[in-house]
Amino acid sequence: MAVLRDIILILSVLGVFAYGYFLMVRLDRFLDENRKAIEKETEKTEPSYVMLTEEMSEEEMVEEVRRFRKKHESTRIVLYDSSDTELSEEMGCRVGQKQ
């Protein structure tokens, strides 16, 4: 009789562990999907441009470009001289529109 109780207890404990495992797998998938959705929402709220100025060091510029590329998959880099007023005004209009 004691052996039967021990076997039932072991099977019950194994059942609880198996149920907990499958429950945690489903919870992990759910949390991963939520994390991805939150990252997409956050990416949409972040600015889609970055301005690198002459006050920044080369290392700061490189780090800013790396950070930006991590957050935005399709990144294009445009370099221009701000003394070109026509281009500066055009870039200012485009930046203003995206905000």
C-alpha positions in Angstrom: 0.0 0.0 0.0 2.9 2.4 0.8 4.5 1.7 -2.5 1.3 2.5 -4.4 1.0 5.8 -2.5 4.6 6.7 -3.3 4.0 5.9 -7.0 0.8 8.1 -7.1 2.7 10.9 -5.3 5.6 10.7 -7.8 3.2 10.7 -10.8 1.3 13.6 -9.3 4.5 15.6 -8.8 5.7 14.8 -12.4 2.3 15.8 -13.7 2.5 19.2 -11.9 6.0 19.7 -13.2 4.9 18.9 -16.8 1.9 21.2 -16.5 4.1 24.0 -15.1 6.6 23.5 -17.9 4.1 23.8 -20.7 2.4 26.7 -19.0 5.8 28.5 -18.7 6.5 27.8 -22.4 3.2 29.4 -23.4 3.8 32.4 -21.0 7.3 32.8 -22.6 5.9 33.0 -26.1 3.2 35.5 -25.0 5.8 37.7 -23.3 8.1 37.5 -26.3 5.3 38.6 -28.6 4.4 41.5 -26.3 8.0 42.6 -26.1 8.2 42.7 -29.9 5.0 44.7 -30.1 6.3 47.2 -27.5 9.6 47.6 -29.4 7.7 48.4 -32.6 5.5 50.9 -30.8 8.6 52.5 -29.2 10.4 52.6 -32.6 7.4 54.5 -34.1 7.6 57.2 -31.4 11.3 57.7 -31.7 12.6 60.3 -34.2 13.4 58.9 -37.6 16.3 61.2 -38.0 19.4 62.3 -36.1 21.5 65.5 -36.5 25.2 65.3 -36.3 26.8 68.7 -35.7 30.3 70.0 -35.9 30.4 70.2 -32.1 30.4 66.4 -31.8 33.6 64.5 -31.8 34.1 61.7 -34.4 33.6 59.1 -31.8 30.3 60.6 -30.7 29.2 60.7 -34.3 30.1 57.1 -34.9 28.4 56.0 -31.7 25.2 58.0 -32.6 25.1 56.4 -36.0 25.5 52.9 -34.5 22.7 53.6 -31.9 20.4 54.9 -34.7 21.1 51.9 -37.0 20.2 49.5 -34.1 16.8 51.1 -33.7 16.0 51.7 -37.4 16.6 48.9 -39.9 16.6 50.9 -43.2 19.0 53.7 -42.5 20.3 56.2 -45.1 22.9 58.8 -44.4 22.9 62.2 -46.1 25.8 64.6 -45.6 25.5 68.2 -46.7 27.1 71.5 -46.1 24.8 73.8 -44.1 26.2 76.8 -46.0 24.1 75.6 -49.0 21.0 77.5 -47.9 18.7 76.0 -50.5 19.5 72.4 -49.4 19.4 73.5 -45.7 15.9 74.8 -46.2 14.8 71.7 -48.0 16.2 69.5 -45.3 14.6 71.7 -42.6 11.2 71.3 -44.3 11.6 67.5 -44.5 12.7 67.2 -40.9 9.8 69.4 -39.8 7.3 67.2 -41.7 8.5 64.0 -40.1 8.1 65.3 -36.6 
